C-alpha cells in the first residue's frame, strides 16, 4: 500500500505520521512506534505488575492491541498517552489474573537466572557503572547516593550540602545522561 | 505547558505508589517525559511483538483475499447459471 511518507526514514517521522502510515498498512512504521515507546510501555506495565515477566508480556500485548485498534486511533490524541492507557489497563487485568494464580505473584527471575541472563546482567551492571563514571562529579555524587545507596533527596541535600532543588535537578540530569549512554550501549 | 507534580511524587508513582496521580499522568506530557527518562531501561520486545503483528497482518490479508475469491466465484457461478444480469446486457 502506498504511503505519503514513502521513502522517508521512519526514524525521522513524528508519532502521528507513523500511526497514519501504520493505518495504511506500513509495518515498518508500526515497528518504529514499538521501538520508540517500548521502554515507556514496559515501565508503565512494570509499575503495576512489579513482575518483569508479566510486564514484558503486557508490553507485547499492549502493542499488539494497539496494532489491532490502530484504525480507531484519533489524530488529536497523544500516541504515548494512548499506549499508556492500553498498557495500564492490560497490566491491571494481568495482576488480577495473577492473583488467581499464586505462582505469578513474585518475580521468579533471580531463582531462574540462566548463565546467559546472569552474564547479561553483569554486562549491564558494568555498562551502568561506566555510564555513571562518565558523569561530571556534580551529577555523579547525587546520582550514586540516590540510585545505589537509596538515600532520600533530603538526605542527599544534607550529605552534599546543596539545596534540595539542586539535588532534584542534578539527579534528573544524571538519569537522563545515564539513560542516553545506556541506550547507545544497547 | 506547566506541571506542579514534584519529582519525589513522580518517583513514588514510577515505583508503584501515588495512585492518585494516575489520571493526571495519563494526559500530562511533562510527567510522561519524566517517566520516559525513569523507565528508559527495558528489555527489547520489538522483535517478538512484530512477529505477532506480521502474522496478524498476513492472516488479515489472506482472509481479505479469500473473501474476494469467494465473491468472484459466486459472481461467476451466478453468471453461468442465470446469464448476464439485466443491467449488464
HADDOCK unambig.tbl for C-alpha pairs under 7 A between the chains (distance, minus, plus):
assign (segid A and resid 31 and name CA) (segid B and resid 46 and name CA) 6.93 0.50 0.50
assign (segid A and resid 31 and name CA) (segid B and resid 50 and name CA) 6.52 0.50 0.50
assign (segid A and resid 34 and name CA) (segid B and resid 46 and name CA) 5.90 0.50 0.50
assign (segid A and resid 35 and name CA) (segid B and resid 46 and name CA) 5.93 0.50 0.50
assign (segid A and resid 39 and name CA) (segid B and resid 39 and name CA) 6.06 0.50 0.50
assign (segid A and resid 39 and name CA) (segid B and resid 40 and name CA) 5.33 0.50 0.50
assign (segid A and resid 39 and name CA) (segid B and resid 41 and name CA) 6.29 0.50 0.50
assign (segid A and resid 39 and name CA) (segid B and resid 42 and name CA) 5.08 0.50 0.50
assign (segid A and resid 40 and name CA) (segid B and resid 36 and name CA) 5.29 0.50 0.50
assign (segid A and resid 40 and name CA) (segid B and resid 39 and name CA) 5.69 0.50 0.50
assign (segid A and resid 40 and name CA) (segid B and resid 40 and name CA) 6.58 0.50 0.50
assign (segid A and resid 42 and name CA) (segid B and resid 42 and name CA) 6.56 0.50 0.50
assign (segid A and resid 43 and name CA) (segid B and resid 39 and name CA) 5.03 0.50 0.50
assign (segid A and resid 47 and name CA) (segid B and resid 14 and name CA) 6.06 0.50 0.50
assign (segid A and resid 47 and name CA) (segid B and resid 15 and name CA) 5.88 0.50 0.50
assign (segid A and resid 47 and name CA) (segid B and resid 16 and name CA) 4.89 0.50 0.50
assign (segid A and resid 48 and name CA) (segid B and resid 16 and name CA) 6.19 0.50 0.50
assign (segid A and resid 60 and name CA) (segid B and resid 45 and name CA) 6.56 0.50 0.50
assign (segid A and resid 60 and name CA) (segid B and resid 49 and name CA) 5.27 0.50 0.50
assign (segid A and resid 64 and name CA) (segid B and resid 49 and name CA) 6.75 0.50 0.50
assign (segid A and resid 64 and name CA) (segid B and resid 53 and name CA) 6.29 0.50 0.50
assign (segid A and resid 81 and name CA) (segid B and resid 26 and name CA) 5.67 0.50 0.50
assign (segid A and resid 81 and name CA) (segid B and resid 27 and name CA) 6.36 0.50 0.50
assign (segid A and resid 84 and name CA) (segid B and resid 26 and name CA) 6.97 0.50 0.50
assign (segid A and resid 85 and name CA) (segid B and resid 26 and name CA) 6.83 0.50 0.50
assign (segid A and resid 175 and name CA) (segid B and resid 37 and name CA) 6.80 0.50 0.50
assign (segid A and resid 176 and name CA) (segid B and resid 37 and name CA) 5.80 0.50 0.50
assign (segid A and resid 179 and name CA) (segid B and resid 37 and name CA) 6.71 0.50 0.50
assign (segid A and resid 179 and name CA) (segid B and resid 40 and name CA) 5.99 0.50 0.50
assign (segid A and resid 179 and name CA) (segid B and resid 41 and name CA) 6.97 0.50 0.50
